[in-house]
Amino acid sequence: MEEVWPNKFVEEGNLAQNIFILRRALGESTHSPRYIETVPRRGYRFLATAVEADTTEADLPSNAKPLIPQSDFSSLAVLPFVNVSGNPEVEHMSDGITENIINSLSQLPELRVMARNTVFHYKGKDLDARQVGRELGVHNVLVGTIDSCEDKIVLSIELIDVAGGWQLCGWTYKRKFCEILETQDEMASEIATKLQIDLKGVEERRRFRRYTENPEAFPA
């Protein structure tokens, strides 16, 4: 941990998450390790023989992609909001809210957000958020529900740490339907703040660009 994250406070859960990502990339499991071995109460050991190679980018296979250090950014999956109202019109709105939060947060260069097509694969499935987070290889997962009460909409969201299973925070918003766009901006800002994404010196209206100014223009 001192070699990879010098002069930084890093919990053991972050190390475990990165080991999980490495194992996934190497195509192995904890039951039959070929490269990374878990040493109880000590840490991890690399099993293979390491050979230094003088390889340039031109020598790499065409399908090889450069790796971005995991410590340089946070990663997040915004799972499709669950419609608990049973109202079909609210169902359309829940998809639009999910997509707009993804679009807003993906504008932040310090944050990697799973694409809409990836997370909507889990729509309608009763899955554990940590399980989904492990499958996607992200640090955090955002889950949310949407309900309607008379002329108001109730949004509840929960930010979960995949490695430790902790609830980092949770919010509930009870707003009028006409305030849904402002509420999305507020949610995106609070999520970014909780993930310690730097917003200083940048106007939020520019960072969280709206894809529509019409509350009725959600996907139908």
C-alpha positions as CSV (number, residue, x, y, z in Angstrom):
1,M,0.0,0.0,0.0
2,E,2.9,2.4,0.7
3,E,4.4,1.7,-2.8
4,V,1.1,2.2,-4.7
5,W,-0.4,5.0,-2.6
6,P,2.5,6.9,-1.1
7,N,1.5,9.7,1.4
8,K,-2.2,8.8,1.1
9,F,-4.7,7.4,3.5
10,V,-6.1,4.3,1.9
11,E,-8.3,1.7,3.7
12,E,-7.7,-2.0,3.3
13,G,-11.0,-2.2,1.5
14,N,-9.6,-0.2,-1.4
15,L,-6.7,-2.6,-1.7
16,A,-9.1,-5.6,-1.7
17,Q,-11.1,-3.9,-4.4
18,N,-8.0,-3.4,-6.6
19,I,-6.9,-7.0,-6.1
20,F,-10.4,-8.1,-7.2
21,I,-10.1,-6.0,-10.4
22,L,-6.6,-7.4,-11.1
23,R,-7.8,-11.0,-10.6
24,R,-10.7,-10.3,-12.9
25,A,-8.4,-8.9,-15.5
26,L,-6.1,-11.9,-15.2
27,G,-9.0,-14.3,-15.4
28,E,-8.5,-16.1,-12.2
29,S,-10.4,-16.7,-8.9
30,T,-9.4,-16.9,-5.2
31,H,-10.0,-20.7,-5.3
32,S,-7.4,-21.4,-8.0
33,P,-4.9,-18.6,-8.0
34,R,-2.3,-18.6,-10.7
35,Y,-1.0,-15.1,-10.3
36,I,-2.2,-13.6,-7.0
37,E,-2.3,-15.5,-3.7
38,T,-4.0,-14.4,-0.6
39,V,-1.8,-14.8,2.5
40,P,-4.1,-14.8,5.6
41,R,-3.5,-11.9,8.0
42,R,-0.6,-10.7,5.9
43,G,-1.8,-9.6,2.5
44,Y,-1.2,-10.8,-1.1
45,R,1.7,-12.5,-3.0
46,F,2.4,-12.4,-6.7
47,L,3.1,-16.0,-7.8
48,A,4.3,-15.7,-11.4
49,T,7.8,-15.0,-12.5
50,A,8.1,-11.3,-13.4
51,V,10.3,-10.5,-16.5
52,E,11.0,-6.9,-17.5
53,A,10.3,-6.4,-21.2
54,D,11.3,-3.5,-23.4
55,T,7.9,-3.1,-25.1
56,T,6.7,0.1,-26.8
57,E,3.1,1.0,-27.5
58,A,3.6,0.0,-31.1
59,D,4.5,-3.6,-30.1
60,L,1.2,-4.1,-28.2
61,P,-1.6,-6.1,-29.8
62,S,-4.3,-4.1,-31.6
63,N,-6.9,-5.0,-28.9
64,A,-4.7,-3.9,-26.0
65,K,-5.8,-0.9,-24.1
66,P,-3.6,1.3,-21.8
67,L,-4.5,0.9,-18.1
68,I,-5.5,3.9,-16.1
69,P,-4.2,3.8,-12.5
70,Q,-7.2,3.0,-10.3
71,S,-6.0,5.5,-7.6
72,D,-6.4,8.4,-10.1
73,F,-10.2,8.3,-10.0
74,S,-13.3,7.0,-8.3
75,S,-15.7,4.7,-10.2
76,L,-19.5,4.5,-9.9
77,A,-22.4,2.6,-11.2
78,V,-25.8,4.2,-11.1
79,L,-28.4,1.4,-11.1
80,P,-31.8,2.0,-12.7
81,F,-34.2,3.6,-10.2
82,V,-36.9,1.3,-9.0
83,N,-40.5,2.4,-9.4
84,V,-42.3,1.5,-6.2
85,S,-45.4,3.4,-7.1
86,G,-46.8,1.0,-9.7
87,N,-47.6,4.0,-11.9
88,P,-46.5,3.4,-15.5
89,E,-46.0,7.1,-16.1
90,V,-43.6,7.2,-13.1
91,E,-41.7,4.2,-14.7
92,H,-40.8,6.3,-17.7
93,M,-39.7,9.1,-15.4
94,S,-37.5,6.8,-13.4
95,D,-35.5,5.8,-16.5
96,G,-35.1,9.4,-17.4
97,I,-33.8,10.3,-14.0
98,T,-31.3,7.5,-14.0
99,E,-30.0,8.4,-17.4
100,N,-29.7,12.1,-16.6
101,I,-27.8,11.5,-13.4
102,I,-25.4,9.2,-15.4
103,N,-24.9,11.9,-18.0
104,S,-24.4,14.6,-15.4
105,L,-21.8,12.7,-13.3
106,S,-19.9,11.5,-16.4
107,Q,-18.9,15.1,-17.1
108,L,-16.6,15.0,-14.1
109,P,-13.1,14.0,-15.2
110,E,-12.3,12.6,-11.8
111,L,-15.1,10.1,-11.9
112,R,-15.7,7.1,-14.1
113,V,-19.4,6.3,-14.5
114,M,-20.7,3.1,-16.0
115,A,-22.6,3.7,-19.2
116,R,-26.4,3.5,-19.4
117,N,-26.5,0.4,-21.6
118,T,-24.3,-1.4,-19.1
119,V,-26.4,-0.7,-16.0
120,F,-29.8,-1.0,-17.6
121,H,-28.9,-4.7,-18.1
122,Y,-29.8,-5.0,-14.4
123,K,-33.2,-3.2,-14.7
124,G,-36.0,-5.2,-13.1
125,K,-33.7,-7.7,-11.5
126,D,-33.6,-8.2,-7.7
127,L,-29.8,-8.2,-7.2
128,D,-27.5,-7.3,-4.4
129,A,-25.9,-3.9,-5.0
130,R,-22.4,-5.2,-3.9
131,Q,-22.7,-8.2,-6.2
132,V,-23.4,-5.9,-9.1
133,G,-20.6,-3.6,-8.1
134,R,-18.1,-6.5,-8.1
135,E,-19.3,-7.7,-11.5
136,L,-18.8,-4.2,-12.9
137,G,-15.6,-3.6,-11.1
138,V,-16.6,-0.2,-9.6
139,H,-15.8,1.3,-6.2
140,N,-19.3,2.5,-5.4
141,V,-22.9,1.8,-6.4
142,L,-25.9,4.2,-6.4
143,V,-29.3,2.7,-5.9
144,G,-32.6,4.6,-5.8
145,T,-36.3,4.4,-5.7
146,I,-39.0,6.6,-7.0
147,D,-42.6,7.0,-5.7
148,S,-45.4,9.5,-6.2
149,C,-47.6,11.1,-3.6
150,E,-50.5,13.3,-4.9
151,D,-48.7,16.1,-6.8
152,K,-45.3,15.3,-5.5
153,I,-42.5,12.8,-6.3
154,V,-40.4,11.1,-3.7
155,L,-36.9,10.1,-4.6
156,S,-34.7,8.0,-2.2
157,I,-31.1,7.2,-3.0
158,E,-28.3,5.3,-1.3
159,L,-24.6,5.4,-2.0
160,I,-22.9,2.0,-1.2
161,D,-19.2,1.2,-0.9
162,V,-18.7,-2.1,-2.8
163,A,-15.6,-3.3,-1.0
164,G,-16.9,-2.8,2.6
165,G,-20.6,-2.9,2.1
166,W,-21.0,0.4,4.0
167,Q,-23.8,2.9,3.3
168,L,-21.8,6.0,2.6
169,C,-24.9,8.2,2.7
170,G,-28.5,8.3,1.8
171,W,-30.9,11.0,0.8
172,T,-34.7,11.4,0.4
173,Y,-36.2,14.2,-1.8
174,K,-39.9,15.0,-1.8
175,R,-40.5,17.6,-4.5
176,K,-43.1,18.8,-6.9
177,F,-43.0,17.2,-10.4
178,C,-42.1,20.6,-11.9
179,E,-38.9,20.6,-9.7
180,I,-37.5,17.3,-11.0
181,L,-34.7,18.9,-13.1
182,E,-33.4,21.0,-10.2
183,T,-33.6,17.9,-8.0
184,Q,-31.4,15.9,-10.4
185,D,-28.8,18.7,-10.3
186,E,-28.9,18.7,-6.5
187,M,-28.5,14.9,-6.3
188,A,-25.6,14.9,-8.7
189,S,-23.8,17.6,-6.8
190,E,-24.3,15.9,-3.4
191,I,-23.1,12.6,-4.8
192,A,-20.0,14.2,-6.2
193,T,-19.3,15.9,-2.9
194,K,-19.7,12.7,-1.0
195,L,-17.2,11.0,-3.3
196,Q,-14.9,14.0,-2.7
197,I,-14.8,15.1,-6.3
198,D,-13.4,18.6,-6.5
199,L,-16.0,21.1,-7.6
200,K,-14.1,24.2,-6.5
201,G,-13.8,27.0,-9.0
202,V,-16.2,25.5,-11.5
203,E,-19.7,26.7,-11.9
204,E,-22.1,23.9,-11.2
205,R,-24.5,24.9,-14.0
206,R,-21.6,24.3,-16.5
207,R,-20.5,21.0,-14.8
208,F,-23.9,19.5,-14.6
209,R,-25.2,20.4,-18.1
210,R,-28.9,19.6,-18.5
211,Y,-30.0,17.6,-21.5
212,T,-33.5,19.2,-21.4
213,E,-35.1,22.1,-19.6
214,N,-38.6,20.5,-20.0
215,P,-39.7,18.3,-17.1
216,E,-42.1,16.5,-19.4
217,A,-39.4,15.6,-21.9
218,F,-38.4,12.3,-20.3
219,P,-38.2,9.1,-22.4
220,A,-41.7,7.7,-23.0
